[in-house]
Amino acid sequence: MLSFKGTHFPKDVILYAVFFYVRYGVSYRDLEEIMEERGVEVDRATLNRWVIRYSPAIAVKAKSQK
C-alpha cells in the first residue's frame, strides 16, 4: 500500500503527476507547466522526488494486478 502521509498535496495530484511523467515521458519542466495549467503550483524538484519515491511502488502494484 502506498503511503501519502505527510505530503502537502492530495494523493490524486501526486498519482496524476507520476502517471503523466511515466506514461508520456515529458520533462519535469513540461510537467510543471502541465500541472500549472490544471491549477496546481508545484516545483519540478518536487515532481522529481515524487517520481523517484512513488513510481517503483506503482509499478509493482500494477504488475501484481495483471
C-alpha positions as CSV (number, residue, x, y, z in Angstrom):
1,M,0.0,0.0,0.0
2,L,1.3,3.4,-0.9
3,S,1.5,5.9,1.9
4,F,1.0,9.5,1.3
5,K,1.2,10.6,4.9
6,G,2.9,13.9,5.4
7,T,2.5,15.1,1.8
8,H,1.3,18.6,1.1
9,F,-0.6,17.6,-1.9
10,P,-3.6,15.3,-2.3
11,K,-3.0,11.7,-3.3
12,D,-4.8,12.2,-6.6
13,V,-2.5,15.1,-7.7
14,I,0.7,13.1,-6.9
15,L,-0.6,10.0,-8.7
16,Y,-1.7,12.1,-11.7
17,A,1.8,13.7,-12.0
18,V,3.7,10.5,-11.6
19,F,1.4,8.7,-14.1
20,F,1.8,11.5,-16.6
21,Y,5.6,11.6,-16.3
22,V,6.0,7.8,-16.7
23,R,3.3,7.3,-19.4
24,Y,4.2,10.2,-21.7
25,G,7.9,10.8,-20.9
26,V,7.7,14.5,-20.6
27,S,10.4,16.6,-18.9
28,Y,9.9,17.8,-15.4
29,R,9.8,21.4,-16.7
30,D,7.0,20.4,-19.1
31,L,5.2,18.5,-16.4
32,E,5.5,21.6,-14.1
33,E,3.7,23.7,-16.8
34,I,1.0,21.0,-17.3
35,M,0.3,20.9,-13.6
36,E,0.1,24.8,-13.5
37,E,-2.4,24.7,-16.4
38,R,-4.5,22.5,-14.1
39,G,-4.2,24.8,-11.2
40,V,-1.5,23.0,-9.2
41,E,1.6,25.0,-8.4
42,V,4.4,22.5,-7.9
43,D,8.2,22.8,-8.4
44,R,9.9,20.4,-10.8
45,A,12.2,19.3,-7.9
46,T,9.1,18.1,-6.1
47,L,7.9,16.3,-9.2
48,N,11.3,14.6,-9.4
49,R,11.0,13.4,-5.7
50,W,7.5,12.1,-6.4
51,V,8.6,10.1,-9.4
52,I,11.6,8.6,-7.5
53,R,9.5,7.8,-4.4
54,Y,6.3,6.6,-5.9
55,S,6.9,5.2,-9.4
56,P,8.6,1.9,-8.3
57,A,5.7,1.1,-5.9
58,I,3.1,1.9,-8.5
59,A,4.9,-0.3,-11.0
60,V,5.0,-3.2,-8.5
61,K,1.3,-2.8,-7.7
62,A,0.4,-2.6,-11.4
63,K,2.4,-5.7,-12.2
64,S,0.7,-7.7,-9.4
65,Q,-2.7,-6.8,-10.8
66,K,-2.1,-8.3,-14.2
